[in-house]
């Protein structure tokens, strides 16, 4: 059992390809080690989901929830 409580960061996105990489990098760069990032994509039509997939593939703490707009 960890001595650190789990912190959940919840991010809602829609067509956020311009900023999502920077936002995810900001979470990854935090010094606190015990976090999860939950991203809810509200049916983006740009490359938001593809950008997320690259980050999620390398860090299991990052999870995407996709839904229709």
Backbone as JSON, one array per atom type, in Angstrom:
{
  "sequence": "XXXXXXXXXXXXXXXXXXXXXXXXXXXXXXXXXXXXXXXXXXXXXXXXXXXXXXXXXXXXXXXXXXXXX",
  "N": [[0.84, -1.19, 0.0], [0.5, 2.19, -0.79], [1.99, 5.15, 0.59], [1.04, 7.45, -0.33], [-1.88, 9.27, -1.14], [-4.17, 8.62, -3.83], [-4.48, 10.87, -6.45], [-6.88, 12.15, -8.55], [-7.04, 13.53, -11.71], [-9.19, 15.21, -13.7], [-10.11, 15.77, -16.96], [-11.94, 17.45, -19.33], [-12.44, 17.38, -22.78], [-12.7, 18.78, -26.09], [-12.14, 18.82, -29.4], [-9.37, 19.58, -29.02], [-6.76, 19.53, -29.97], [-4.74, 21.39, -30.24], [-3.91, 22.1, -27.68], [-3.87, 19.86, -25.96], [-1.61, 18.17, -25.73], [0.28, 19.77, -24.38], [-1.14, 20.18, -21.99], [-1.31, 17.55, -20.96], [1.43, 16.99, -20.68], [2.01, 18.79, -18.65], [0.73, 17.63, -16.45], [2.12, 15.19, -16.26], [4.63, 16.16, -15.58], [4.48, 16.86, -12.91], [5.63, 16.73, -9.52], [4.47, 15.1, -7.65], [3.85, 11.71, -7.23], [1.66, 9.89, -7.36], [-0.84, 9.71, -9.16], [-3.7, 9.86, -11.36], [-4.85, 10.4, -14.65], [-7.78, 11.27, -16.08], [-9.35, 11.56, -19.04], [-12.02, 12.94, -20.68], [-13.35, 12.74, -23.75], [-15.36, 14.57, -25.75], [-16.44, 13.67, -28.27], [-14.58, 14.62, -30.22], [-13.5, 15.89, -33.39], [-11.09, 16.38, -34.47], [-7.56, 15.72, -34.17], [-7.38, 15.07, -31.49], [-7.92, 12.63, -30.01], [-6.01, 10.88, -31.13], [-3.61, 12.06, -30.35], [-3.85, 11.81, -27.6], [-3.78, 8.98, -27.45], [-1.1, 8.37, -27.94], [0.16, 9.28, -25.59], [-1.22, 7.79, -23.64], [-0.46, 5.2, -24.3], [2.09, 5.01, -23.34], [1.96, 5.51, -20.66], [0.29, 4.17, -18.1], [-1.28, 5.45, -16.27], [-2.82, 7.27, -17.48], [-5.94, 7.7, -18.86], [-8.49, 7.39, -21.31], [-11.77, 8.42, -21.95], [-14.19, 8.1, -24.26], [-16.88, 9.67, -25.93], [-19.92, 10.3, -27.75], [-20.63, 13.48, -29.21]],
  "CA": [[0.0, 0.0, 0.0], [1.27, 3.42, -0.92], [1.8, 6.19, 1.6], [0.49, 8.61, -1.02], [-3.24, 9.08, -1.64], [-4.33, 8.78, -5.27], [-5.09, 12.11, -6.91], [-7.46, 12.02, -9.89], [-7.15, 14.75, -12.49], [-10.22, 14.96, -14.7], [-10.02, 16.79, -18.0], [-12.93, 17.33, -20.39], [-11.87, 17.98, -23.99], [-13.41, 18.73, -27.36], [-11.29, 19.43, -30.44], [-8.32, 20.24, -28.23], [-5.45, 19.1, -30.46], [-3.76, 22.48, -30.09], [-3.47, 22.26, -26.29], [-3.92, 18.67, -25.12], [-0.26, 17.69, -25.45], [0.84, 20.63, -23.34], [-1.86, 19.91, -20.74], [-0.88, 16.24, -20.47], [2.82, 17.15, -20.25], [1.98, 19.49, -17.37], [0.38, 16.65, -15.41], [3.24, 14.25, -16.16], [5.78, 16.85, -14.98], [4.28, 17.11, -11.49], [6.52, 15.95, -8.65], [3.66, 14.14, -6.9], [3.91, 10.51, -8.08], [0.52, 8.98, -7.31], [-1.97, 10.38, -9.8], [-4.27, 9.31, -12.6], [-5.45, 11.43, -15.5], [-8.96, 10.79, -16.8], [-9.71, 12.53, -20.06], [-13.29, 12.66, -21.35], [-13.39, 13.37, -25.07], [-16.77, 14.75, -26.12], [-16.67, 13.49, -29.71], [-13.7, 15.47, -31.02], [-13.37, 15.55, -34.81], [-9.71, 16.65, -34.86], [-6.64, 14.64, -33.78], [-7.29, 14.99, -30.04], [-7.85, 11.23, -29.56], [-4.74, 10.29, -31.55], [-2.58, 12.62, -29.48], [-4.02, 11.13, -26.32], [-3.38, 7.58, -27.56], [0.36, 8.31, -27.81], [0.5, 9.41, -24.18], [-1.81, 6.67, -22.92], [0.28, 3.98, -24.61], [3.35, 4.98, -22.6], [1.74, 5.75, -19.22], [-1.0, 3.56, -17.78], [-2.05, 6.33, -15.37], [-3.61, 8.15, -18.34], [-7.06, 6.94, -19.43], [-9.4, 8.18, -22.14], [-13.17, 8.04, -22.04], [-14.72, 8.76, -25.44], [-18.33, 9.65, -26.08], [-20.42, 11.12, -28.85], [-20.97, 14.85, -28.86]],
  "C": [[0.88, 1.24, 0.0], [0.98, 4.37, 0.23], [1.18, 7.44, 1.0], [-0.95, 8.35, -1.43], [-3.27, 9.3, -3.16], [-5.05, 10.09, -5.56], [-5.61, 11.87, -8.33], [-7.59, 13.4, -10.51], [-8.13, 14.44, -13.61], [-10.22, 16.12, -15.68], [-11.09, 16.49, -19.05], [-12.39, 18.05, -21.62], [-12.84, 17.84, -25.17], [-12.57, 19.5, -28.37], [-10.16, 20.24, -29.82], [-6.91, 19.9, -28.71], [-4.36, 20.16, -30.24], [-3.14, 22.52, -28.69], [-3.32, 20.96, -25.49], [-2.53, 18.11, -24.79], [0.39, 18.47, -24.33], [0.17, 20.37, -21.99], [-1.43, 18.58, -20.13], [0.56, 16.32, -19.95], [2.89, 17.84, -18.89], [1.66, 18.53, -16.22], [1.54, 15.68, -15.19], [4.41, 14.87, -15.41], [5.64, 17.12, -13.48], [5.19, 16.22, -10.65], [5.75, 14.91, -7.82], [3.5, 12.88, -7.75], [2.63, 9.69, -8.22], [-0.74, 9.65, -7.84], [-2.5, 9.53, -10.96], [-4.92, 10.46, -13.35], [-6.58, 10.78, -16.29], [-9.4, 11.88, -17.76], [-11.02, 12.08, -20.69], [-13.33, 13.46, -22.64], [-14.84, 13.39, -25.53], [-16.95, 14.73, -27.64], [-15.82, 14.38, -30.59], [-13.6, 14.96, -32.45], [-11.97, 15.87, -35.33], [-8.83, 15.5, -34.36], [-6.45, 14.53, -32.26], [-7.11, 13.55, -29.56], [-6.53, 10.58, -29.94], [-3.58, 10.79, -30.69], [-2.65, 11.95, -28.12], [-3.48, 9.71, -26.38], [-1.86, 7.43, -27.41], [0.78, 8.4, -26.35], [0.0, 8.22, -23.38], [-1.06, 5.37, -23.14], [1.55, 3.88, -23.77], [3.17, 5.2, -21.1], [0.34, 5.26, -18.86], [-1.84, 4.4, -16.82], [-2.98, 7.24, -16.16], [-4.67, 7.31, -19.04], [-7.99, 7.87, -20.19], [-10.79, 7.57, -22.1], [-13.74, 8.81, -23.23], [-16.23, 8.62, -25.47], [-18.72, 10.49, -27.29], [-20.77, 12.5, -28.34], [-22.47, 15.0, -28.89]]
}
